[in-house]
């Protein structure tokens, strides 16, 4: 969960929430309505950089949830999170060097959850 911890810091630094209060790792609690979940899983095998360093390619799923009357705001936040992930290039977070990310598709609309809140999902390979 080191990667999700770093990414939670990355999103918090850029104003998308507060780690542990609206940005979560592993599982998303019932509250607050406006939340971001980072989950590590899957990925691809390691590869080599141009200078022959080994790069890990870690699979990350991000879910953005918003209140039922906040569709436009939730869409905007989801796009900002997606763009921040694309901007994660040649950056060190908490002492770990991140080379970049590769989106595995565009944002997916997951519809509404059991409490009628909007949910959107995105998947990335994170290279570090």
C-alpha positions in Angstrom: 0.0 0.0 0.0 3.0 2.3 -0.3 1.9 3.4 -3.7 -1.6 4.2 -2.6 -0.2 6.1 0.4 2.0 8.2 -1.9 -0.9 8.8 -4.3 -3.1 9.9 -1.5 -0.5 12.5 -0.6 -0.2 13.5 -4.2 -4.0 14.2 -4.5 -4.1 15.9 -1.1 -1.1 18.2 -2.0 -3.1 19.2 -5.1 -6.2 20.1 -3.1 -8.5 17.1 -3.9 -9.1 16.2 -0.3 -7.6 15.3 3.0 -5.9 12.0 3.5 -7.8 9.9 6.0 -10.8 12.2 6.0 -11.9 12.2 2.3 -9.1 10.3 0.6 -8.9 6.7 1.6 -6.8 3.6 0.8 -8.1 0.0 0.5 -11.8 0.5 1.4 -14.1 3.5 1.3 -16.1 4.2 4.5 -19.8 5.2 4.3 -19.0 8.8 5.1 -18.3 11.4 3.8 -20.3 11.4 0.6 -17.5 13.2 -1.3 -14.6 10.7 -1.2 -11.8 9.3 -3.2 -10.6 5.6 -2.8 -7.2 4.4 -3.9 -6.8 0.6 -4.3 -3.8 -1.3 -5.5 -4.1 -4.5 -7.5 -3.0 -6.3 -10.5 -0.6 -4.4 -12.6 2.0 -5.8 -15.1 5.4 -7.3 -14.8 8.4 -5.1 -14.4 10.1 -3.5 -17.3 13.4 -1.7 -17.9 14.0 2.0 -18.4 16.2 3.3 -21.2 19.1 3.4 -18.7 18.4 -0.2 -17.8 16.8 0.4 -14.4 14.0 -1.9 -13.4 10.6 -0.2 -13.3 7.6 -1.6 -11.4 4.2 -1.3 -13.2 1.6 -1.3 -10.4 -2.1 -1.4 -11.1 -4.1 1.3 -9.3 -7.9 1.7 -9.3 -9.3 5.1 -8.2 -13.0 5.6 -7.3 -14.4 9.1 -6.9 -17.8 9.3 -5.1 -20.0 12.3 -4.8 -23.4 13.3 -3.3 -26.5 12.5 -5.2 -27.2 16.2 -6.0 -23.6 16.8 -7.0 -23.3 15.1 -10.4 -21.6 18.1 -12.2 -19.2 18.7 -9.3 -18.4 15.0 -9.0 -17.7 14.8 -12.8 -15.4 17.8 -12.5 -13.5 16.3 -9.5 -13.2 13.0 -11.3 -11.6 14.7 -14.3 -9.2 16.7 -12.1 -8.1 13.5 -10.4 -7.6 11.8 -13.8 -5.6 14.7 -15.0 -3.4 14.8 -11.8 -2.6 11.1 -12.4 -1.6 11.9 -16.0 0.6 14.7 -14.6 2.5 12.4 -12.3 5.7 12.3 -14.2 9.3 12.3 -13.0 8.2 13.2 -9.5 9.4 12.0 -6.1 6.7 11.5 -3.4 7.9 10.6 0.1 11.3 9.6 -1.3 10.0 7.3 -4.0 10.6 8.2 -7.7 7.6 8.0 -9.9 8.4 7.9 -13.7 4.8 8.3 -14.9 1.4 6.7 -15.3 -0.4 4.9 -18.1 -4.2 5.1 -18.1 -6.0 1.8 -18.8 -8.9 3.4 -20.5 -11.0 6.5 -19.7 -13.2 7.3 -16.7 -16.0 4.8 -16.2 -19.4 5.8 -14.8 -20.3 3.3 -12.1 -23.7 4.8 -11.6 -25.1 5.3 -8.2 -24.4 3.3 -5.0 -26.9 2.0 -2.5 -27.2 5.5 -0.9 -27.9 7.1 -4.4 -24.4 8.7 -4.6 -22.5 9.1 -7.9 -19.4 6.9 -8.4 -16.8 7.0 -11.1 -13.8 4.8 -11.6 -10.4 4.9 -13.4 -7.5 2.5 -13.7 -3.8 3.2 -14.2 -0.5 1.5 -14.3 1.9 3.5 -12.1 5.6 3.3 -13.1 8.1 3.6 -10.3 
